[in-house]
Amino acid sequence: MKIAFNEATTLHNSTLKQDLELCEKHGYDYIEVRLDKLKEYLTEHTTDDLKAFFDNSHLKPYAFNALEFITFRDEAGYQQIKDDLQFLCEVGDVVNCKKVVVVPTFDIGDYTRSQIKEETVSVLRELADLAEPYGVKLAFEFVGYPTCSVHSFGDAYEIVTETNRENIGVVLDCFHFHAMKSSIKDLKKADPNKIFIFHIDDCEDLPPGALRDHHRVWPGEGAIDLDVILSTLKEIGYSEMVSIELFRPEYWEWDADRTIRVGKETTEKAVSKYFAVDQRV
């Protein structure tokens, strides 16, 4: 299994340029490039500079993260989503990054589950049409907050299945899976080819509905049953990649080199119980 780094883990203590250099130093295979860090990078660099880095490194781009709150938008907000997707597709065409994470909207009011499904399927299909000419796939990420319109793996997978598009899949994030008690039975029934991205993390031992991103901790240091998730992935035949993604303010206060190193070490330790990993460093 290939090891990736999600830039949220160094959201406030590093830049894309520094993340690239440190991920290469510590032997990561992939990086998930954040949209905000990418835009900041491009104020002083070009997409050709980014391409040159990847062309001369072991590290490769795996996905852009993320287009947030894609559903139930007003006209201007939805146009911004489409503009950002176009931008990422064009950058991805240069640097060979062919996945984009997309996230549903929170606090939408009194929509029924069927209305949420209908809206989300419709939006995903339209965005898929925009991405398809570039060969870009969209990874739909449910969020394990009670206020998110799609907050379980089962609902997200059902929506992705309903879209019936080759370039639409799901993000499986251990934190979000645990936070609202997604069913392991749903994961056991999933097609591994529809899991486009796998995020690993752990969290403090709070009850369902109370967990938030700042409660995340390094894999193996919290309350999530990672063994069940990892063994189930092995059982269904998923072995593509795993990406460390945390939003813990404590870790943002560390030196970025330490954050990226510990992310690699804890991810490898958790995953290597079930999958072969290339320990380059």
Steps between C-alpha positions, in 0.01 A plus 500: 500500500631845405528770768369852436503826692200730522603863545232568762742332740734801466228754424649786705866406533611443141452591135457284193863556406620388842254208514629375166862511614432335836273229358773413252757500782293262715416257222132557431367364171221754450370836613146637511537864398271748679325754280588792727868405520509449124363847433754647743782307328398632160542861612877447484534185286348352186329172420812415300706542819268256673525257210879521508504411870287191445692402188821493703366342820371168626206694648199531269167685529201281579210741545396859551318565826232635499199660339283560806125539540408407143126454557208735573698802381372826357591581140816694585622239748444214260674687219804537727500123554497443124771763444723340766444158346599633159813653655595173671437300184731730306775487762453125531540464126848652530620317813308173440271524801171334410285500812310777678332462840148648520310558825125538567344799673420548869202661676262477206175517694199271473577304186398135501747220438351443156537870414861495620571195288335650193691829532833331567468255212405783263795718602748211486385408151541856376845536655595158362410622152731800545786282626466212252677665199810537718489140622438629854316295763298651784530350848188574707579541870226467760569685827426343837328804651127485576457832315646368173242412235680169434667363812527121461693269273181312408319812382805627310550165328132484406523847344815408306333182375195699390715742295607201291812677372840340458673814626304528827610314813521544876754612755527269798627700798545305824406801715179572311415129489536475879352839593140421402528122538498398135432128458789264431242284320466776238877506451508121463253528210690778320675462166867579574529669161248758620718600796705769331682629810564355846577743786648366821485675837388434856312703758417565862233286666194721468143378435340496153407848382746677730821446307651780291813520288714645780447177698707301249825338615768285339397151384516251785480765772122531529164325523437395138510128430745532211557125500138436400513757219839386369416129517171567318681690226736206461204261492321688219819541299590867546875568514556814291607776739462649846528870582567648843259789565472685828376845602645511852614848610760347733679344203485827306721648773773245432782546256364380164784251460396329824131498404567342162746246643265387779212479252699258288617291795158462663328426170751231408474341844120477480477387139790255491306255718281429197678633190850507359639853495815631336705638789734716296628703796 
